[in-house]
Amino acid sequence: MLAEFSSELTTRTEQLPEDHPLRELARNFRDLAENNTELYERGPALVARLFDTYPEFAPTFPRQLLWFMGGDCLHYMADEEIEQHQQLEELRLDAANRGETFNFKDARAKLLNLQ
């Protein structure tokens, strides 16, 4: 998810001058996607910078990553989104307790009545 987002953001900012702040932000997301061992340390600050400075890109950022990073990133999610992710987390834990494999895509589609 992060790799796809960073690739799309990089592509969308290629026409900007090399020193443009949005292009620099795209490079930072790309670097984070390539070395995600620092996701929890660097990710929330990059998300805040993106959402606060370039809110038009907020809808393109994967909501599951906001949930995954947690903390301040949750402030960028609607209450309904948080509730849905909480429900999915409960379903995942229930499946784990039963020793079953949890299919996030299927569970999310069912929860959102997409099936």
Secondary structure, DSSP 8 states (H G I E B T S, - for coil): -HHHHHHHHHHHTTTS-TT-HHHHHHHHHHHHHHSGGGHHHHHHHHHHHHHHH-GGGGGGS-HHHHHHH-GGGGGGS-HHHHHHHHHHHHHHHHHHHTT----HHHHHHHHTT--
